[in-house]
Amino acid sequence: MTAQPLILSPEGSRTPEPAPVARPVSGARRLAVRRLSLTDFRNYGRASLSPEGEAVVLTGSNGAGKTNLLEAVSFLIPGRGLRRAKLSEIDRAGGTDPTTSWAVSAEISGKMDDARIGTGRDPQAEGERRIVRIDGAPARSQQTLADHLTISWLTPAMDRLFVEGASGRRRFLDRLVFAFDPEHAGRVSGYEHAWRERNRLIKDGRREAAWFEALEETLAGTGVAVLAARAGMVARLNRICGQMAEPFPAAALALDGEADRWLENRPALEVEDRIRGSLAATRRAGGEAEGPHRTELSVTHIPKSMPAGLCSTGEQKALLIAIVLAHARLQAVDEGAAPILLLDEVAAHLDERRRAALFEAVLDLGGQAWLTGTDRSVFQPIAHRAHLFDVADGCVAS
């Protein structure tokens, strides 16, 4: 049975979803990278690997280039990769030819069929432009990549997700939504662009009402769509996260923002009017208008009834893993294939019991997982099901 998303009509009526199945569909297609090649990417001049097995394990010292390989894989879907870096920052340091730039190519088992993906920075274009080719043909946009793969990741930079600013948690949630709804990224981008343009008008002292009204119409309509997509994602995740069993704690997710509360109790069209009114009232006063830019994602450790930000480092990591696993299970049900998981130094802050449970849960999903670490012995429990690679100074060997 395929889980259906929460549906919000323009009038605000809600259609409840059935409980999701937490296991992959039998006979599902397995998403995987069969061959990965890099050119002038970070610390790699040229490198390639052809992983086999259920998991890909990359071990080596800090700074060897393990995370760079995961970042290369993350560019096989739309977006800015797991580091959110500028494209020009990825070019190999010390390169001498200004006409060349980084490139990643891969042979994959995708959602529809096997395919060859190529992507990289266009050195001939002004600004930052990314090129994408599918089976040798130019893609109309990088969004086409979402038709072939879904990829999720955990990185050490995310370990402080629950204690740092709300913007990081919003980006995290939007990335979870995007995996199910590729158009969500465009809506968020459109909202942020209109928001910057409106702020520029205020800063420049412009008073033309028509200019503000046009931007605020976009902000209201797009904003409600963003709010509704986030609320649907949180509702679906809670149905799995609330039932997680030790050693990964059950978690409760909630959206805490004035506009989010409006949408809980009022029709979508009324919420659009409220957002427009809030925007109009703050054109000159310089106040903060309500909208999805003020959403706060809160997470609670259910067994302890404790906000995630007050939990220990290990508990925060376990909560984050629980959310990512729940999201992957939803994808396995909806799309018939689990996402590729990129888990960078995921064993850090986990005791042996949680580490073993994580390995079992990841492999049980049935998708390909890429894991990194400095100590190969940590991955000994899954060595018989994984392809192990040594990474050293931009070189990869199995």
N, C-alpha and C positions, 0 to 999 in steps of 0.2 A: 504494500500500500504506500502510495506516495503522499507525503505530508503536504498540505496546502497552506500557503502563507496567509497571515491575517489580512483581510480585505477591508479597506476603509473606503466607503462610498463618499461622494461629494456631500451627502446629507449626514454623514457621520455614523451610519449604521455599521455594525461590526459582525463579521461572520466568523465564528470560532473555528479553529482548525482541529482536526483529529490529532490524537497523540502520535508523535513521530516514532518510527521504528529506528532504533539506535544502531542497527547492524547494516552493513552493506547489502545491497540486493544480490541474491544468488546469481552467479554467472555474469556479474557486472564487468564492464570493460575496465582494465587497469591502466590508469594514467601513469606514464613513466617517461623519463629521459633515457633513451637507449645509447646515445652518443652525444657528448658535449665538447665543443671546440671553442677556444678563446684566442683572440688575436689582439695584442696591445691592450690588454685589459688589466688595469691596476698593476700588480707586480709580475704579470705574465706577458712574455713576448709572444710565445705560442705554446699552447697546451691542449691536450685532448684526453678524454677518458671515455671508456665504454662500460658503464656499470652494469652489473648483473645482480641477481638476488633481490630479496624483498627490501633491503635497506642498503644505503650507501654510507659508509663510515669513513670520514676524513680525519686523520690524526696527524699531529705535528706540533711543533713549538709555537708559541705565540708569535704572530707576525709572519708566519710561513706562507699564508695565503689561503687558509681554509675558508674563512668568511667570504673572501673574494669569489670563490667558486660558487658558494651559495647565492651570492649577489648576482652572478652571471645567470644562474638558473632563474632567479626572480625576474629577470628581464624577458623571460619567455611568456609573460602575461603583460597586459597594459599597466602603465604607471611608471614610477620613478625608482622602482627596485626597493629592496629591503632597507637600504640606507637613505633613501630619498635624496640622493646626490644629484648635483647638476651633471649633465651628460659630459661636459668638458672635464670634469674632475676625475672621470674614470679612465681617461687616456693614460697609458703607461708612462710613469715618470721616467724622464731621461730620453724619451723618444726624440729623434732628430729630424724626422720627415713631417713637416706641418700639413702635408696633404693626406696623411693617413690618420685614422682614428680607431677607437676600439670597435670590436665586432664580436658577436656571439652567434654561433650556429649550433643547431641541435637536430638530431633525429629523434622523433617522439612517437609514442603511442598515445594518441589524443582521443578526445571525446567522440569524434566522428570516424577517424581512421588514422593510420600512420601518416606522418607528415614530416617535412623538413622546414624548420623555422630559421630564419636569419634576421638579425637585428643589430643595430649599432648607431653611432652618431654620424650624421652627414657632415663631413668636413667642408663641403662646398657651400653649405647653407649659412645664411646670416643667422646669428642667434643659435639657439639650441633646438635642433631638429633630429628626430629619431627616424631611422629607416626601418621598415619591416618588410620581409619577403616570406611568402608561403609557397613552398615547392618551387622556388625560383622566380615566382611572379610577384610584382609589387602589390602589397596590400593597400586597400583604400585608406586605412588608418590603423594605428596600433590596437584599436578596440577589437579588430578582427582576431587578435590573439585569444581573446576570451572564448571564442568558439572552439578552441582546441584544448586549452588547459585551464585548470584552476590550481592555484598554488597558495598555501598558507605558510606563515613562518613565525618562529619565536627567536628573538635575539637577546643578548645580554642588555642591550639598550632598553628593552621593554621591561626589565626587572623592576624599574622604578615607576612603572605605569600608574600605580595606585597612589603614589605619594607626590608626584609632580603635577604640573598644571593640567587643567581640564582639556586643553586643546589636543594633547596627546591621546587622551581617552576617546575624544570625538573622532580623531583620525583612525584609531583602532577599530571603533565600531563601524565607521563608514567603510573600512576595508572589508569587514565581515559582511556588510550589506552588499557591497560590490560583487562579491563572489557569487551571489544569487541573482543580482540585478545589475548587469554591466552599465545600464543607463544611469545608475545612481551617481557614478563618478562625474558624469557630465552635468547632472543637476547640482551637485556640490560645487563643481568648478564654476558653473554659471552663477550660482548664488554668491560665491566669494568674489567673482569679478564684478558683479553689480554692486556688491557691498563696498569694494575698493573705489569704484567710480563715484558712488554717493559720498563717501568720505572725502574724495578729492574735491567735489563740488563744495562741500562744507568748508574745507580748508581754504579753498580759493575765494570764499565769500560770495559764491554765486547764489542768486535768489530766484532764478527762473523756475516757477512752479512746475511747468510742463516737463522740464528735465528731471526733476525729482520724482514726479508722478510716474514717469515711464520706468525709471529704475525701481521704484518702490512697488510697482505692479509686478515686475519680475521677481523681486525679493519676496513678496507675499505669496504668489502662486508657486514658485519654486520652493520656497521655504516650507510650505505645508507638505509638499511632496517629500522633501527630505525628512521632515519630522515623522510623517506616517511610515516611511520605509524603516527608519530607525526603531520606531515603536513595534513594528511587525517583527523585526529581527530580535529584539529583546524578548518579546513574548514567546517566540519559538525557542530561543536559547533557554529560557527559564524552564521550559517543559523537560529539558534534559538535565541542565545544570542543577536543578532542584532535587534530582534523583541520583546524583553522583554518589558513589560509595567510596569509603576509605580505600586507599590512602589519599585520594583526591577529594577534597571537601565539597559538599553540596554548596552551591552559591546561588544568590538571588541578585539579579540585575535590575536596575531601575533607572529611569530617565528623570532627572531633576532639573527642570527649567520651566519658567512661567509659560512659554508657548507650548511646551510638552503637556503641561497640566490643562491648558485650554483644549488641546486636541483630545484629551481623555474624556472630556465631558460635553464638548460642543461639536456641532457639524463643521466639516472642513471649510465650507464657504464662510461661516462666521469667523473661524480662526483667521482666514485670509484677511477679512475686514479688520480684525483686531490688530494683526501685524501691520497692515497699512496705516491704521490709526496711530500705532506706537511709533512708526517711522516718521509720519508727518509731524508728530508732536516733538520730535527730537532733532528736527532739521537745524534749528538755530541754537537751541539750548545746549547742544553738545552732549546731551544725555545718551545713555545706552538704550537703544531700542530693543524690543524683544524679538526673538527669532531663533533659528537653529544654531546660530553662532554662540548662543548662551546655554546650550544644553550641557548638562553634567551627567556623565555616566557613573553611577555609583554601584559598587559591588559589595555584598555582605557575605561573610563567612557564616553560613547558616548554623552549623553545630555550635559555634561560639557566640552567635548573635553579635558579631563584631564587624565594623566596617573594615574593608580590605586594607585601607591605609594604616590601620592600627595593628594589623597582624604582623607576625615575625616575617623576616625575609624569606624563610623557607615556606611559610604558609602562603605568602603572596605569590611565590613562584608556583605553588601547587594550585592555587585558585586560577591563575592565568592559564596553566596547562589544562585545567578542567574546562575552561571556556573554549579554548582552541580545539580540544578533542570533541566537545559537544558540537561545535560548528562543523568540524570535519564529518561527524556522523550525520548531521543534517544534509550535508552535500552528498554523502554517499547514498542517502535515500532519494533525494530529489533528482539527482543527475545519474544515478546508477553507477557512480564511480567516486571513490574517495579522492580528495585533492592530494597533490604532491605536497609533502610536509618538509619544510626546511627548519631544522632544529639546531641552532648554533649554540654550542656550549650548554646544552640543555641540562646536563647532569649537574651543573654547578648549583649549590644550595639544596640539592636533593639527597636525602639519606638513601641507603642501599635499598630499603623497602620500596620507597617511592620511585627510585630509578628503575627497579625491576618491573614495577607496575606500569610505568610509562612505556618501557620497551614493549611489554606485552600488549598494551592498549594500542600503540602505534602500529604494530605489525598486524594486530587483529582487524584494523580498519581495511586492510587489503590493498592499500595504495603504496606508492613508493615513498620512502622517507630518506632524507639526507641528514646525517648527524655529524657534528664535529666535536672534537675534544683533544686535549693534550696527552691523555693517558689511554693507550689502546686497551689496557687490561679492563677498563671500565666497561667496554663493549663486549667482553668475552661471553656473557650470557646469550648474545645474539650473533656471535661470530659465524655460526653454522648457517645462518639465514641472511648474512650480509656480505657485501663486497667491500673489503677493507683497502683503503688507499693511504699511503704515506705522503705527506705534503711537506716539502722543504724548499725554501727560497724560490718559490715560483715554479717548482717542478713537482709532478705527480707520478707516483709509481704504485703499482698494486703488488 
